[in-house]
Amino acid sequence: MKKQLTYIAVAFLFTGMLSAQKIDLNAMPKPGPTPAINIAQPKTFKLKNGLTVMVVENNKLPRVNMSLSMDRPPIMESPITGVSDIMADQLGNGTTTLSKDAFNKKVDFLGANLSFSSGGAASNSLSKYFPEVLNLMSDAIINPKFSADEIQKSKERAVEGIKSEEKNASAIASKVSNALMYGKNTSRGEFQTVESVNKIQLADVQNFYRKSYAPDNAYLVIVGDVKYDKVKPMVEKAFSNWKKSNMTFPAPEPAMNVAKTEIDVVDVPSAVQSVVSVGNLNTLKMSDPNYFPATIANYILGGGGEARLFMNLREKNGFTYGAYSSMSASKYSPEFSAEASVRNEVTDKAVKEFMNEINGISTVKPEELANAKAKLKGSFILSLEQPATIARFAVNQKVNNLPADFYTNYLKSIDKVTAADVSNAVKSTIMPNQSRIFIAGKASEISEGLEKLGYPVKYYDTEANPMGKPVVMKADASVTVASVVDKYINAIGGKDKVSKINSYTMNASMSMQGREIDFKAVRAQGGKEMNTVSSGGQTFQKQVFDGKTGFSEQMGQKVMMTKEEIADNMKNTEVFEEMAFAKSPDYKVTGIEKINGEDSYAIKGGDKAYYYSVKTGLKTGETETEKIQGQTMTIPTTYSNYKDVAGVKMPYTITVNQMGMDMTMNVKSYEINQAKDSDFK
């Protein structure tokens, strides 16, 4: 398949993303004076079962928000890790008094939003329906209907999710970095597996619910168009039968930073990008004097599009689409992290720049400090428009033992921070000499560069188990580009049948963000090519090359091909590219790599790579590095589900991975030798 087929999906993805980015980053408005903040304090009462209820009256809009959260440390779930998610999936799934359908119909009829998690619940409704929504929430929480059939369905969905993330470097990075940071067999480091989910039974879900989903140390915050005097008896009636668990949960297992900064690599053989994160644990609390200086330091380092990491790794070096950092003052897991996804070939350079910026954050410029203060204050003020913010503030004050005026004085606390305060805070919260530089990527490609950076390098598999340094398997000396191509041509039908195909038309579709996207690709001898992306009968993008010249058209705007693009398209004019590059000195067999779990010969030349199954000879994938919207990206495509078409096997499942997201095209049909000259106009 020619590159336009695989990148046309990417172009469609960017169409929606870029339309909202018409921002003049150079137009910096001057901050005005710090306004006075008046945050309504909740009226509070507590039920006998331990549930703390906080009510904030706000009659600006006829709506009411409810937020339920439980203050408890992380709970060890092994050997049935994932039981908390399975339990949460059952809440709101019918009760002992209402069937699933009846419950959902009631919620829909009221025009309400009602959701549940393993640590709480939330709702949003019109105030006139608040009493009914309150009762629905309490019914779902106090009288959940757990059934073996529904739990089995939840387990199947969970297993499907786990399997879908087996090759996702970002998902792998998240689970393995936590496992290494906190310990694989701890409450904060354990992760779900297919085996752990399959072990979960009805009794496990019921038991976990009784122990952990309880009013002990729970907070219900009600914000909106209500009256405290009316709400109090309603809540008492709705939640008084919620039984305490009287469980005491142990504190999280102790965790420590490494004594000396090291690089931890988890091998993801299919990755064309490395997920890089630099992180460490700290003891930062919201009540600490260092909280605001540390928050400002993090904003300057990686808080947004004008922060140091973004300006360095994206704007200056073009390594990534975005680089950010976060500073968590979580009660149970305070930590610092900086992260980005970068191309394999620049992974070592990106790590070096990460550490340069992290080492340099102890010193900030006056204009950086002033800008960070202005941005953080602006974000805080805007957040006050959301009822969920007021609910979060109310819970934070209780859970984190914050002074009553913490949020009232929030803006003043930001204003007071000096450059010296930032420098002092960095010493205990951003520790470049005791950090884990965690990388999920193709270890065989990135290890050589990483090992030259001067840090110890350790290797792990996707289950967080230590492993030896991965290396590219060498192909037998007798294996050449020509022999791999010959095997491929024979595998799909033989040279005689392949040579009779002078064109093919592929029709495919895929679902993206709930929308059905249609693709049409026409490929003909002489390098002729036409690709379209459409939805609902409307064409969003079209790319055409008639063998001599071409254009791309998107949203009504037509752009002619440059001389360089024309030359690139004319390098290979065969319907099946392999027929041309088989004898080219520019391509070499570089080894054997895993593609879709299958050992595949890798043939590479310039910015392209092709992969062919060692066992069957069929093409398993290809990659190409291109500049898209000013950024260099390597985008992989995999091929599978081959079926016979006019005596030649063609792939019916084509998957393009973009920014960690798999976009799978399902081929509906191929038409052989039906292309016309008019197709390329």
Disulfide bonds with the S-S distance in Angstrom:
none
